[in-house]
Amino acid sequence: MADVMASVTVRNLPDGVIQGIKSQARRHGTSMEAEIRDILERETMDRQLLLRLVEEEVRDQPRATTAEEVDRWIRSSRERTP
């Protein structure tokens, strides 16, 4: 059985966002649709990776995680994202 792909419609995006996506798509030689799909997939995967990293760190800690530690993990994850 083939995978069924969902469709999403996003309304009322600011012109600047649309222009930014068009520019990225041109630079990458892709369509806007492909660029948006890539952005969504990358963001989803980054968040899943971050959650796994946080879970691994927290599992081994004998104390509660501080807000500063969470902020550091988030910054670290964002710095790894191209």
Secondary structure as GFF3:
##gff-version 3
##sequence-region A 1 82
A	DSSP	alpha_helix	15	28	.	.	.	ID=ss1
A	DSSP	alpha_helix	32	59	.	.	.	ID=ss2
A	DSSP	alpha_helix	67	80	.	.	.	ID=ss3
###
